[in-house]
């Protein structure tokens, strides 16, 4: 009887171990299948609010969006620090993106940020002069430089309601025209040959990040 009880206990133990190993394998496989994005934004609200509204499939992608309030070079440095701190852990990132504008920053700072990002394997989605050029391209092709206030006025006209810089609903208001925006942004980007990001005004590469996120939409 004692031997029979021992065999039963051993069998249960073996079964539990097999079950534990199976769960571990499933967890590892699940992690392997999940794409992890880190998106570090210059703005604290405008860009993060837009990207957080993408309806991505949470079972296959995780998007960590941070509005840091840093500019150009400092922003890339922050992205690299966050990326490197997560390396070797279950939270390691597969894609790292920096989102920033040309604004009135010195040309050398803007260019240095782009070059540093490239050398550090960080993607850049930049806008010259302002992020709002991406929004405006949802409505029509536009290749004339303008002030930030002019962008806001034109967006108010196109949206048919007052444009608010830190809107939490702008993605929903624009998404039906997103294909048009991507086509217009690509056309605008091709207009500059060769490319001088600090001088190419207006221009935006936000479409590159949007196309990546669109791969994981619900």
N, CA, C and O of each residue as an XYZ file, in Angstrom:
872
protein
N       0.839     -1.205      0.000
C       0.000      0.000      0.000
C       0.871      1.251      0.000
O       0.588      2.217     -0.708
N       1.948      1.221      0.813
C       2.830      2.381      0.905
C       3.478      2.678     -0.439
O       3.625      3.832     -0.841
N       3.880      1.556     -1.152
C       4.503      1.773     -2.453
C       3.519      2.358     -3.433
O       3.868      3.232     -4.227
N       2.287      1.878     -3.384
C       1.265      2.403     -4.294
C       1.026      3.877     -4.049
O       0.880      4.653     -4.994
N       0.985      4.281     -2.745
C       0.781      5.680     -2.395
C       1.948      6.520     -2.883
O       1.763      7.644     -3.352
N       3.188      5.951     -2.766
C       4.366      6.679     -3.211
C       4.336      6.921     -4.708
O       4.676      8.009     -5.172
N       3.928      5.900     -5.474
C       3.866      6.061     -6.926
C       2.847      7.117     -7.299
O       3.053      7.889     -8.236
N       1.732      7.149     -6.555
C       0.684      8.132     -6.855
C       1.172      9.548     -6.597
O       0.916     10.460     -7.383
N       1.893      9.724     -5.461
C       2.436     11.039     -5.129
C       3.444     11.493     -6.169
O       3.471     12.659     -6.562
N       4.284     10.543     -6.615
C       5.270     10.868     -7.627
C       4.617     11.258     -8.933
O       5.069     12.177     -9.617
N       3.552     10.557     -9.276
C       2.855     10.858    -10.526
C       2.256     12.247    -10.490
O       2.311     12.992    -11.469
N       1.666     12.593     -9.316
C       1.082     13.925     -9.189
C       2.168     14.994     -9.280
O       1.973     16.042     -9.896
N       3.304     14.715     -8.662
C       4.410     15.667     -8.683
C       4.914     15.878    -10.110
O       5.174     17.000    -10.545
N       5.046     14.738    -10.833
C       5.502     14.830    -12.219
C       4.511     15.615    -13.057
O       4.910     16.399    -13.919
N       3.224     15.415    -12.814
C       2.183     16.105    -13.572
C       2.230     17.604    -13.320
O       2.101     18.417    -14.235
N       2.426     17.955    -12.011
C       2.505     19.373    -11.674
C       3.716     20.020    -12.338
O       3.634     21.145    -12.831
N       4.845     19.300    -12.349
C       6.054     19.832    -12.958
C       5.864     20.035    -14.459
O       6.292     21.043    -15.022
N       5.210     19.054    -15.101
C       4.949     19.155    -16.538
C       4.030     20.326    -16.839
O       4.219     21.046    -17.820
N       3.006     20.512    -15.961
C       2.073     21.613    -16.145
C       2.786     22.954    -15.983
O       2.550     23.894    -16.743
N       3.662     23.026    -14.980
C       4.425     24.250    -14.739
C       5.320     24.574    -15.928
O       5.422     25.730    -16.338
N       5.975     23.537    -16.488
C       6.849     23.750    -17.639
C       6.059     24.197    -18.846
O       6.504     25.056    -19.608
N       4.870     23.608    -19.022
C       4.012     23.982    -20.144
C       3.593     25.438    -20.046
O       3.596     26.155    -21.047
N       3.229     25.887    -18.830
C       2.830     27.279    -18.618
C       3.997     28.213    -18.907
O       3.832     29.269    -19.516
N       5.195     27.797    -18.452
C       6.377     28.610    -18.680
C       6.650     28.771    -20.162
O       6.980     29.861    -20.629
N       6.510     27.670    -20.903
C       6.734     27.725    -22.344
C       5.723     28.633    -23.021
O       6.074     29.398    -23.919
N       4.451     28.551    -22.588
C       3.418     29.389    -23.178
C       3.714     30.856    -22.888
O       3.521     31.709    -23.755
N       4.179     31.157    -21.681
C       4.481     32.529    -21.322
C       5.619     33.065    -22.176
O       5.570     34.195    -22.662
N       6.650     32.232    -22.354
C       7.792     32.656    -23.162
C       7.372     32.887    -24.600
O       7.767     33.871    -25.225
N       6.563     31.965    -25.122
C       6.107     32.113    -26.500
C       5.256     33.352    -26.662
O       5.351     34.055    -27.668
N       4.405     33.625    -25.647
C       3.556     34.821    -25.706
C       4.411     36.068    -25.751
O       4.130     36.979    -26.530
N       5.462     36.131    -24.923
C       6.360     37.292    -24.916
C       7.044     37.441    -26.263
O       7.214     38.554    -26.759
N       7.445     36.301    -26.866
C       8.118     36.366    -28.150
C       7.218     36.947    -29.223
O       7.697     37.594    -30.154
N       5.911     36.722    -29.099
C       4.973     37.154    -30.126
C       4.533     38.599    -29.944
O       3.950     39.175    -30.863
N       4.792     39.195    -28.799
C       4.353     40.557    -28.531
C       5.433     41.557    -28.955
O       6.586     41.460    -28.535
N       5.038     42.515    -29.790
C       5.940     43.586    -30.201
C       5.812     44.720    -29.196
O       4.705     45.161    -28.888
N       6.932     45.188    -28.689
C       6.916     46.250    -27.685
C       7.486     47.541    -28.273
O       8.630     47.587    -28.726
N       6.654     48.591    -28.251
C       7.054     49.911    -28.733
C       7.342     50.827    -27.546
O       6.653     50.778    -26.528
N       8.356     51.651    -27.690
C       8.577     52.783    -26.798
C       8.497     54.033    -27.666
O       9.279     54.193    -28.602
N       7.552     54.919    -27.355
C       7.397     56.169    -28.090
C       7.613     57.314    -27.110
O       6.803     57.533    -26.210
N       8.703     58.039    -27.288
C       9.056     59.131    -26.395
C       8.802     60.442    -27.138
O       9.416     60.708    -28.171
N       7.899     61.251    -26.606
C       7.447     62.458    -27.293
C       7.997     63.726    -26.639
O       8.170     63.801    -25.423
N       8.259     64.699    -27.476
C       8.691     66.011    -26.992
C       7.575     66.673    -26.187
O       7.814     67.192    -25.097
N       6.362     66.654    -26.724
C       5.228     67.254    -26.035
C       4.702     66.357    -24.927
O       4.790     65.132    -25.011
N       4.157     66.971    -23.896
C       3.618     66.203    -22.775
C       2.195     65.720    -23.028
O       1.752     64.760    -22.397
N       1.464     66.374    -23.949
C       0.070     65.999    -24.164
C      -0.308     65.808    -25.627
O      -0.915     64.793    -25.970
N       0.031     66.754    -26.498
C      -0.463     66.716    -27.873
C      -0.150     65.394    -28.566
O      -1.065     64.689    -28.992
N       1.124     65.055    -28.682
C       1.514     63.820    -29.365
C       1.112     62.571    -28.581
O       0.565     61.643    -29.177
N       1.362     62.509    -27.254
C       0.914     61.321    -26.512
C      -0.584     61.078    -26.618
O      -1.009     59.934    -26.778
N      -1.388     62.122    -26.533
C      -2.848     61.946    -26.647
C      -3.229     61.349    -27.990
O      -4.133     60.517    -28.073
N      -2.546     61.769    -29.031
C      -2.840     61.241    -30.371
C      -2.477     59.765    -30.462
O      -3.306     58.953    -30.874
N      -1.269     59.408    -30.091
C      -0.820     58.028    -30.263
C      -1.490     57.055    -29.298
O      -1.639     55.876    -29.618
N      -1.889     57.524    -28.142
C      -2.557     56.633    -27.186
C      -3.933     56.187    -27.670
O      -4.488     55.219    -27.150
N      -4.483     56.876    -28.652
C      -5.829     56.563    -29.116
C      -5.839     55.502    -30.206
O      -6.912     55.045    -30.601
N      -4.676     55.100    -30.700
C      -4.631     54.036    -31.708
C      -5.203     52.750    -31.110
O      -4.817     52.344    -30.014
N      -6.112     52.121    -31.827
C      -6.758     50.909    -31.329
C      -5.952     49.677    -31.737
O      -6.322     48.941    -32.652
N      -4.857     49.480    -31.039
C      -3.991     48.348    -31.351
C      -4.449     47.112    -30.592
O      -5.117     47.205    -29.562
N      -4.075     45.959    -31.121
C      -4.436     44.683    -30.494
C      -3.477     44.404    -29.343
O      -2.309     44.077    -29.554
N      -3.982     44.537    -28.142
C      -3.138     44.450    -26.954
C      -2.518     43.072    -26.769
O      -1.515     42.934    -26.069
N      -3.106     42.048    -27.391
C      -2.543     40.710    -27.225
C      -1.299     40.494    -28.078
O      -0.580     39.514    -27.883
N      -1.034     41.401    -29.027
C       0.143     41.233    -29.885
C       1.098     42.420    -29.838
O       2.206     42.337    -30.368
N       0.691     43.516    -29.217
C       1.579     44.679    -29.172
C       1.350     45.467    -27.881
O       0.223     45.599    -27.404
N       2.445     45.983    -27.333
C       2.398     46.871    -26.180
C       3.044     48.189    -26.587
O       4.151     48.205    -27.127
N       2.355     49.286    -26.328
C       2.866     50.598    -26.714
C       3.042     51.453    -25.460
O       2.067     51.832    -24.811
N       4.284     51.746    -25.134
C       4.631     52.579    -23.982
C       4.885     53.991    -24.501
O       5.898     54.242    -25.153
N       3.962     54.916    -24.209
C       4.048     56.275    -24.735
C       4.366     57.238    -23.598
O       3.690     57.248    -22.569
N       5.394     58.037    -23.795
C       5.831     58.957    -22.749
C       5.945     60.380    -23.286
O       6.608     60.618    -24.296
N       5.301     61.315    -22.611
C       5.422     62.725    -22.948
C       6.411     63.359    -21.995
O       6.067     63.652    -20.850
N       7.618     63.572    -22.444
C       8.718     63.953    -21.551
C       8.900     65.455    -21.379
O       9.399     65.902    -20.346
N       8.503     66.240    -22.377
C       8.727     67.674    -22.281
C      10.162     68.078    -22.569
O      10.532     69.235    -22.370
N      10.987     67.124    -23.041
C      12.359     67.433    -23.421
C      12.394     67.845    -24.888
O      11.445     67.597    -25.633
N      13.492     68.474    -25.299
C      13.621     68.842    -26.700
C      14.726     68.045    -27.390
O      15.678     67.605    -26.747
N      14.597     67.873    -28.644
C      15.541     67.268    -29.586
C      16.571     66.316    -28.968
O      16.245     65.167    -28.668
N      17.799     66.777    -28.776
C      18.883     65.907    -28.332
C      18.609     65.295    -26.964
O      18.885     64.115    -26.750
N      18.067     66.086    -26.032
C      17.748     65.575    -24.698
C      16.696     64.478    -24.770
O      16.720     63.530    -23.985
N      15.775     64.613    -25.711
C      14.715     63.619    -25.867
C      15.282     62.282    -26.344
O      14.907     61.226    -25.834
N      16.175     62.332    -27.309
C      16.792     61.099    -27.804
C      17.613     60.446    -26.705
O      17.593     59.226    -26.547
N      18.331     61.258    -25.950
C      19.116     60.729    -24.832
C      18.217     60.003    -23.840
O      18.567     58.925    -23.360
N      17.063     60.583    -23.532
C      16.115     59.961    -22.617
C      15.599     58.643    -23.181
O      15.497     57.656    -22.453
N      15.277     58.619    -24.459
C      14.780     57.393    -25.084
C      15.818     56.278    -25.010
O      15.482     55.126    -24.737
N      17.067     56.622    -25.250
C      18.140     55.628    -25.186
C      18.292     55.101    -23.764
O      18.488     53.903    -23.561
N      18.203     55.989    -22.785
C      18.315     55.569    -21.378
C      17.204     54.588    -21.003
O      17.463     53.562    -20.375
N      15.967     54.908    -21.392
C      14.829     54.028    -21.066
C      14.985     52.695    -21.780
O      14.770     51.639    -21.187
N      15.364     52.745    -23.065
C      15.562     51.522    -23.834
C      16.625     50.628    -23.221
O      16.420     49.425    -23.063
N      17.768     51.223    -22.875
C      18.880     50.447    -22.335
C      18.566     49.874    -20.958
O      19.011     48.774    -20.630
N      17.801     50.609    -20.146
C      17.447     50.124    -18.809
C      16.557     48.893    -18.875
O      16.550     48.078    -17.952
N      15.804     48.755    -19.964
C      14.868     47.631    -20.099
C      15.490     46.421    -20.793
O      14.887     45.349    -20.826
N      16.675     46.585    -21.339
C      17.317     45.487    -22.052
C      17.572     44.302    -21.123
O      17.947     44.471    -19.962
N      17.360     43.097    -21.662
C      17.597     41.897    -20.880
C      16.474     41.543    -19.939
O      16.587     40.580    -19.181
N      15.373     42.313    -19.967
C      14.223     42.035    -19.110
C      13.027     41.655    -19.976
O      13.079     41.732    -21.204
N      11.950     41.245    -19.314
C      10.727     40.907    -20.038
C      10.085     42.124    -20.671
O       9.211     41.992    -21.528
N      10.517     43.328    -20.251
C       9.955     44.577    -20.771
C      10.841     45.225    -21.825
O      10.669     46.404    -22.135
N      11.779     44.478    -22.376
C      12.666     45.032    -23.399
C      11.852     45.475    -24.618
O      10.850     44.855    -24.971
N      12.299     46.547    -25.245
C      11.562     47.126    -26.373
C      12.099     46.617    -27.706
O      13.304     46.439    -27.885
N      11.176     46.390    -28.633
C      11.544     45.982    -29.982
C      11.743     47.188    -30.898
O      12.614     47.176    -31.768
N      10.938     48.223    -30.700
C      11.060     49.447    -31.488
C      11.058     50.656    -30.552
O      10.248     50.743    -29.629
N      11.969     51.573    -30.806
C      12.041     52.803    -30.014
C      11.920     53.987    -30.970
O      12.645     54.082    -31.960
N      10.986     54.890    -30.652
C      10.713     56.053    -31.499
C      10.808     57.339    -30.687
O      10.405     57.390    -29.525
N      11.347     58.373    -31.321
C      11.314     59.723    -30.762
C      10.447     60.587    -31.667
O      10.565     60.541    -32.891
N       9.578     61.372    -31.048
C       8.682     62.264    -31.790
C       8.982     63.687    -31.352
O       8.780     64.037    -30.190
N       9.461     64.506    -32.274
C       9.751     65.901    -31.915
C       9.615     66.818    -33.127
O       9.584     66.367    -34.272
N       9.536     68.121    -32.842
C       9.348     69.146    -33.867
C      10.626     69.962    -34.061
O      11.510     69.992    -33.205
N      10.686     70.610    -35.201
C      11.799     71.535    -35.473
C      11.660     72.784    -34.605
O      12.637     73.252    -34.022
N      10.456     73.315    -34.524
C      10.193     74.520    -33.728
C      11.225     75.611    -34.036
O      11.599     75.828    -35.188
N      11.668     76.284    -32.986
C      12.665     77.345    -33.157
C      14.034     76.909    -32.640
O      14.906     77.743    -32.397
N      14.221     75.585    -32.471
C      15.503     75.109    -31.973
C      16.595     75.340    -33.013
O      16.323     75.293    -34.212
N      17.807     75.585    -32.574
C      18.904     75.762    -33.522
C      19.032     74.565    -34.455
O      18.837     73.420    -34.045
N      19.356     74.838    -35.697
C      19.453     73.779    -36.700
C      20.415     72.680    -36.275
O      20.152     71.499    -36.505
N      21.529     73.062    -35.655
C      22.519     72.057    -35.270
C      21.978     71.108    -34.206
O      22.364     69.939    -34.176
N      21.088     71.588    -33.328
C      20.492     70.725    -32.311
C      19.537     69.723    -32.954
O      19.527     68.541    -32.611
N      18.746     70.216    -33.881
C      17.784     69.360    -34.579
C      18.509     68.262    -35.364
O      18.154     67.086    -35.280
N      19.522     68.663    -36.121
C      20.274     67.689    -36.914
C      21.032     66.705    -36.031
O      21.102     65.514    -36.332
N      21.597     67.213    -34.944
C      22.352     66.343    -34.040
C      21.443     65.284    -33.426
O      21.854     64.138    -33.248
N      20.211     65.665    -33.104
C      19.266     64.711    -32.527
C      18.945     63.603    -33.512
O      18.895     62.433    -33.134
N      18.727     63.955    -34.766
C      18.418     62.959    -35.797
C      19.603     62.025    -36.016
O      19.424     60.812    -36.129
N      20.805     62.578    -36.077
C      21.995     61.756    -36.287
C      22.281     60.852    -35.093
O      22.652     59.689    -35.259
N      22.108     61.389    -33.900
C      22.326     60.586    -32.693
C      21.331     59.429    -32.640
O      21.702     58.300    -32.319
N      20.075     59.710    -32.953
C      19.049     58.666    -32.958
C      19.418     57.567    -33.942
O      19.303     56.382    -33.627
N      19.855     57.951    -35.118
C      20.231     56.975    -36.137
C      21.368     56.091    -35.654
O      21.335     54.876    -35.849
N      22.368     56.683    -35.029
C      23.523     55.918    -34.540
C      23.156     55.016    -33.371
O      23.815     54.004    -33.132
N      22.094     55.386    -32.635
C      21.672     54.620    -31.455
C      20.536     53.645    -31.770
O      19.966     53.042    -30.861
N      20.207     53.491    -33.051
C      19.137     52.589    -33.483
C      17.786     53.001    -32.899
O      16.996     52.165    -32.460
N      17.546     54.302    -32.908
C      16.267     54.867    -32.474
C      15.612     55.522    -33.686
O      16.247     56.303    -34.394
N      14.349     55.204    -33.922
C      13.621     55.795    -35.037
C      13.166     57.206    -34.672
O      12.878     57.495    -33.510
N      13.107     58.071    -35.669
C      12.656     59.442    -35.457
C      11.443     59.742    -36.328
O      11.446     59.476    -37.530
N      10.412     60.295    -35.709
C       9.245     60.813    -36.424
C       9.215     62.304    -36.131
O       8.705     62.730    -35.095
N       9.762     63.093    -37.043
C       9.886     64.526    -36.791
C       8.912     65.326    -37.647
O       8.389     64.833    -38.646
N       8.683     66.547    -37.242
C       7.874     67.481    -38.033
C       8.591     68.815    -38.090
O       9.147     69.282    -37.096
N       8.571     69.414    -39.250
C       9.127     70.746    -39.438
C       8.040     71.603    -40.094
O       7.763     71.389    -41.274
N       7.429     72.525    -39.429
C       7.915     73.081    -38.176
C       7.177     72.482    -36.984
O       7.746     72.391    -35.896
N       5.931     72.073    -37.165
C       5.113     71.660    -36.022
C       4.357     70.366    -36.322
O       4.097     70.034    -37.479
N       4.011     69.648    -35.262
C       3.277     68.384    -35.370
C       1.971     68.557    -36.139
O       1.489     67.622    -36.779
N       1.401     69.763    -36.071
C       0.110     70.020    -36.707
C       0.136     69.883    -38.231
O      -0.920     69.752    -38.851
N       1.335     69.911    -38.851
C       1.377     69.692    -40.300
C       0.829     68.302    -40.624
O       0.190     68.109    -41.658
N       1.080     67.335    -39.740
C       0.558     65.982    -39.939
C      -0.971     65.988    -39.932
O      -1.601     65.321    -40.753
N      -1.557     66.732    -39.016
C      -3.016     66.833    -38.970
C      -3.564     67.481    -40.235
O      -4.541     67.002    -40.812
N      -2.933     68.572    -40.664
C      -3.424     69.308    -41.824
C      -3.389     68.456    -43.089
O      -4.249     68.596    -43.959
N      -2.405     67.581    -43.191
C      -2.291     66.727    -44.378
C      -3.422     65.710    -44.491
O      -3.564     65.064    -45.529
N      -4.217     65.559    -43.459
C      -5.400     64.696    -43.540
C      -6.459     65.286    -44.468
O      -7.335     64.572    -44.957
N      -6.372     66.581    -44.702
C      -7.405     67.262    -45.483
C      -6.944     67.639    -46.887
O      -7.724     67.561    -47.836
N      -5.688     68.044    -47.027
C      -5.186     68.377    -48.356
C      -3.664     68.464    -48.324
O      -3.051     68.632    -47.270
N      -3.081     68.344    -49.499
C      -1.635     68.487    -49.626
C      -1.259     69.942    -49.383
O      -1.915     70.858    -49.878
N      -0.207     70.136    -48.626
C       0.206     71.501    -48.269
C       1.721     71.556    -48.244
O       2.356     70.777    -47.532
N       2.318     72.473    -49.018
C       3.776     72.533    -49.075
C       4.328     73.946    -48.859
O       5.446     74.253    -49.273
N       3.540     74.791    -48.212
C       3.999     76.150    -47.914
C       4.238     76.302    -46.414
O       3.417     75.884    -45.597
N       5.364     76.900    -46.068
C       5.676     77.114    -44.654
C       4.678     78.091    -44.042
O       4.218     79.026    -44.697
N       4.354     77.853    -42.767
C       3.435     78.756    -42.071
C       3.706     78.716    -40.576
O       4.417     77.837    -40.086
N       3.142     79.662    -39.864
C       3.339     79.746    -38.419
C       2.464     78.724    -37.704
O       1.545     78.155    -38.294
N       2.760     78.501    -36.433
C       1.953     77.584    -35.630
C       0.501     78.076    -35.541
O      -0.433     77.278    -35.612
N       0.322     79.366    -35.390
C      -1.033     79.906    -35.302
C      -1.797     79.678    -36.599
O      -2.995     79.393    -36.578
N      -1.103     79.802    -37.728
C      -1.750     79.578    -39.014
C      -2.195     78.118    -39.135
O      -3.258     77.839    -39.691
N      -1.391     77.189    -38.621
C      -1.790     75.782    -38.616
C      -3.097     75.605    -37.844
O      -4.011     74.918    -38.301
N      -3.173     76.213    -36.703
C      -4.360     76.075    -35.859
C      -5.595     76.664    -36.538
O      -6.682     76.092    -36.470
N      -5.418     77.801    -37.188
C      -6.547     78.422    -37.881
C      -7.035     77.544    -39.031
O      -8.240     77.364    -39.211
N      -6.109     77.004    -39.799
C      -6.494     76.160    -40.929
C      -7.132     74.854    -40.460
O      -8.055     74.346    -41.097
N      -6.640     74.315    -39.350
C      -7.238     73.085    -38.821
C      -8.655     73.340    -38.316
O      -9.538     72.498    -38.483
N      -8.868     74.478    -37.711
C     -10.220     74.833    -37.271
C     -11.167     74.906    -38.464
O     -12.306     74.447    -38.385
N     -10.700     75.478    -39.559
C     -11.516     75.550    -40.772
C     -11.802     74.160    -41.330
O     -12.934     73.868    -41.716
N     -10.792     73.306    -41.376
C     -10.945     71.973    -41.964
C     -11.776     71.042    -41.086
O     -12.581     70.257    -41.587
N     -11.574     71.136    -39.777
C     -12.301     70.275    -38.845
C     -13.748     70.724    -38.665
O     -14.619     69.930    -38.312
N     -13.987     72.008    -38.912
C     -15.305     72.623    -38.720
C     -15.698     72.684    -37.248
O     -16.879     72.751    -36.907
N     -14.697     72.659    -36.394
C     -14.864     72.950    -34.969
C     -13.504     73.426    -34.464
O     -12.486     73.114    -35.083
N     -13.456     74.161    -33.372
C     -12.188     74.735    -32.910
C     -11.136     73.666    -32.622
O     -11.388     72.717    -31.880
N      -9.972     73.831    -33.210
C      -8.873     72.913    -32.943
C      -8.276     73.212    -31.577
O      -7.965     74.360    -31.259
N      -8.120     72.169    -30.777
C      -7.499     72.299    -29.463
C      -6.204     71.500    -29.458
O      -6.196     70.309    -29.769
N      -5.124     72.157    -29.107
C      -3.798     71.560    -29.209
C      -3.666     70.239    -28.458
O      -3.062     69.299    -28.976
N      -4.212     70.149    -27.267
C      -4.046     68.947    -26.445
C      -5.281     68.047    -26.463
O      -5.564     67.350    -25.489
N      -6.005     68.068    -27.565
C      -7.235     67.295    -27.696
C      -6.999     65.802    -27.473
O      -5.993     65.244    -27.910
N      -7.938     65.177    -26.790
C      -7.905     63.728    -26.582
C      -8.729     62.983    -27.621
O      -8.757     61.753    -27.625
N      -9.399     63.719    -28.500
C     -10.288     63.092    -29.482
C      -9.854     63.373    -30.917
O     -10.579     63.038    -31.855
N      -8.692     63.977    -31.102
C      -8.266     64.362    -32.445
C      -8.059     63.144    -33.352
O      -8.345     63.215    -34.547
N      -7.572     62.043    -32.808
C      -7.375     60.841    -33.631
C      -8.693     60.403    -34.249
O      -8.763     60.106    -35.442
N      -9.736     60.364    -33.430
C     -11.043     59.944    -33.921
C     -11.576     60.897    -34.982
O     -12.246     60.473    -35.923
N     -11.282     62.171    -34.832
C     -11.756     63.165    -35.791
C     -11.028     63.057    -37.131
O     -11.563     63.453    -38.167
N      -9.817     62.524    -37.106
C      -8.988     62.498    -38.302
C      -8.872     61.137    -38.979
O      -8.551     61.064    -40.166
N      -9.126     60.069    -38.248
C      -8.749     58.738    -38.721
C      -9.356     58.370    -40.063
O      -8.733     57.639    -40.833
N     -10.545     58.852    -40.362
C     -11.186     58.498    -41.641
C     -10.395     59.041    -42.833
O     -10.532     58.547    -43.952
N      -9.564     60.062    -42.587
C      -8.745     60.656    -43.646
C      -7.270     60.267    -43.542
O      -6.416     60.877    -44.186
N      -6.975     59.254    -42.733
C      -5.572     58.940    -42.466
C      -4.823     58.477    -43.718
O      -3.655     58.820    -43.904
N      -5.480     57.711    -44.561
C      -4.830     57.251    -45.792
C      -4.395     58.442    -46.639
O      -3.304     58.438    -47.210
N      -5.250     59.460    -46.718
C      -4.912     60.680    -47.451
C      -3.702     61.364    -46.823
O      -2.816     61.838    -47.533
N      -3.664     61.414    -45.502
C      -2.546     62.046    -44.798
C      -1.229     61.335    -45.097
O      -0.209     61.983    -45.333
N      -1.252     60.020    -45.089
C      -0.035     59.254    -45.372
C       0.457     59.534    -46.790
O       1.647     59.758    -47.007
N      -0.456     59.520    -47.743
C      -0.078     59.789    -49.129
C       0.478     61.203    -49.285
O       1.477     61.411    -49.973
N      -0.175     62.171    -48.643
C       0.289     63.558    -48.731
C       1.638     63.744    -48.052
O       2.493     64.471    -48.558
N       1.836     63.088    -46.904
C       3.102     63.208    -46.177
C       4.251     62.598    -46.979
O       5.354     63.145    -47.001
N       3.997     61.479    -47.629
C       5.028     60.855    -48.463
C       5.370     61.750    -49.656
O       6.539     61.920    -50.003
N       4.352     62.307    -50.266
C       4.568     63.215    -51.398
C       5.383     64.431    -50.965
O       6.295     64.861    -51.670
N       5.044     64.977    -49.802
C       5.757     66.142    -49.282
C       7.207     65.794    -48.969
O       8.114     66.581    -49.240
N       7.421     64.614    -48.398
C       8.780     64.179    -48.055
C       9.622     64.012    -49.317
O      10.795     64.384    -49.336
N       9.025     63.453    -50.373
C       9.752     63.243    -51.631
C      10.121     64.563    -52.311
O      11.031     64.611    -53.139
N       9.416     65.616    -51.959
C       9.645     66.924    -52.582
C      11.056     67.430    -52.325
O      11.613     68.181    -53.125
N      11.629     67.012    -51.204
C      12.960     67.483    -50.823
C      14.012     66.444    -51.216
O      14.043     65.344    -50.664
N      14.859     66.794    -52.156
C      15.886     65.871    -52.619
C      17.113     66.672    -53.043
O      17.091     67.339    -54.078
N      18.191     66.609    -52.245
C      18.364     65.788    -51.043
C      17.623     66.372    -49.851
O      17.136     67.502    -49.884
N      17.554     65.563    -48.795
C      16.846     65.982    -47.583
C      17.760     66.774    -46.653
O      18.890     66.375    -46.367
N      17.236     67.906    -46.193
C      17.876     68.689    -45.129
C      16.788     68.946    -44.093
O      16.121     69.979    -44.142
N      16.604     68.019    -43.159
C      15.457     68.092    -42.233
C      15.262     69.445    -41.563
O      14.128     69.872    -41.343
N      16.375     70.132    -41.234
C      16.242     71.410    -40.536
C      15.717     72.510    -41.450
O      15.214     73.527    -40.972
N      15.829     72.314    -42.768
C      15.385     73.310    -43.740
C      14.093     72.910    -44.448
O      13.400     73.767    -44.995
N      13.766     71.633    -44.444
C      12.601     71.138    -45.192
C      11.313     71.523    -44.471
O      10.803     70.772    -43.640
N      10.805     72.689    -44.798
C       9.629     73.233    -44.102
C       8.571     73.646    -45.124
O       8.803     74.540    -45.938
N       7.402     72.989    -45.080
C       6.966     71.977    -44.108
C       7.378     70.565    -44.529
O       7.607     70.282    -45.705
N       7.464     69.698    -43.528
C       7.760     68.291    -43.773
C       7.452     67.508    -42.495
O       7.535     68.048    -41.392
N       7.101     66.242    -42.654
C       6.880     65.389    -41.482
C       7.131     63.935    -41.837
O       6.812     63.487    -42.938
N       7.704     63.210    -40.897
C       7.879     61.761    -41.064
C       7.021     60.993    -40.056
O       7.280     59.821    -39.783
N       6.018     61.643    -39.513
C       5.102     60.984    -38.581
C       4.449     59.770    -39.238
O       4.118     58.796    -38.561
N       4.267     59.829    -40.546
C       3.625     58.717    -41.252
C       4.382     57.401    -41.079
O       3.780     56.328    -41.136
N       5.697     57.476    -40.867
C       6.479     56.252    -40.675
C       6.038     55.504    -39.416
O       5.869     54.285    -39.436
N       5.856     56.238    -38.334
C       5.401     55.638    -37.079
C       3.952     55.191    -37.192
O       3.593     54.126    -36.690
N       3.120     55.987    -37.841
C       1.705     55.634    -38.015
C       1.579     54.327    -38.784
O       0.768     53.475    -38.421
N       2.361     54.157    -39.834
C       2.302     52.917    -40.614
C       2.724     51.715    -39.776
O       2.162     50.630    -39.929
N       3.705     51.892    -38.896
C       4.119     50.789    -38.023
C       3.000     50.406    -37.059
O       2.705     49.224    -36.884
N       2.382     51.399    -36.439
C       1.292     51.116    -35.497
C       0.095     50.509    -36.205
O      -0.603     49.672    -35.633
N      -0.147     50.917    -37.431
C      -1.302     50.407    -38.179
C      -1.206     48.910    -38.449
O      -2.221     48.276    -38.734
N      -0.029     48.341    -38.368
C       0.144     46.901    -38.556
C      -0.540     46.104    -37.454
O      -0.784     44.907    -37.605
N      -0.850     46.777    -36.335
C      -1.383     46.084    -35.164
C      -2.779     46.564    -34.787
O      -3.234     46.333    -33.667
N      -3.455     47.226    -35.708
C      -4.792     47.740    -35.403
C      -5.798     46.616    -35.242
O      -5.663     45.553    -35.848
N      -6.812     46.861    -34.417
C      -7.905     45.896    -34.226
C      -8.698     45.794    -35.514
O      -9.667     45.039    -35.585
